[in-house]
Amino acid sequence: MANVAPRIRTSSSFLNITPEMLVRLSPSLAGWGAAAGLGALYFLSGVPIVKRDILSKVPVIGEQFKVEMPKKEE
């Protein structure tokens, strides 16, 4: 019987991030991403273009952010 070395299996990784680690961390990353997005919207909620283009189109609270632009005097 010949000596057979154990089979070495390597897992794929990119920058030391394995697929298993990514699956394990994805709920946390999604939560942090959502919090960062909501924080950015809160921070930019005073800008009229953000109110008009983003916040006024939210289904439930969109009416609160309607922006009425004054008519320019000619």
Residue, then its C-alpha position, 0 to 999 in steps of 0.5 A: m500500500a502506497n503512502v497517500a498524503p491527505r488532500i489539501r483543500t483551499s477555500s477561495s478568498f479575496l483580501n482574506i474575505t471568504p464566502e463563509m465570512l461574507v455570508r456570516l457578516s451580510p446581515s450586519l453589513a446590510g444594517w450598517g448600510a441602511a443606517a448610513g443611508l438613513g443618516a445621510l438622508y436625515f443630514l441632507s433633508g434640508v436641501p430642497i433638491v433632496k426634498r423634491d427628488i427623494l423625500s417627497k416620493v416616499p409613500v407614507i410621509g412624502e406629503q410632509f416634504k413637498v417643496e413649493m418653489p416660488k415663482k420667479e418674478e420677471 
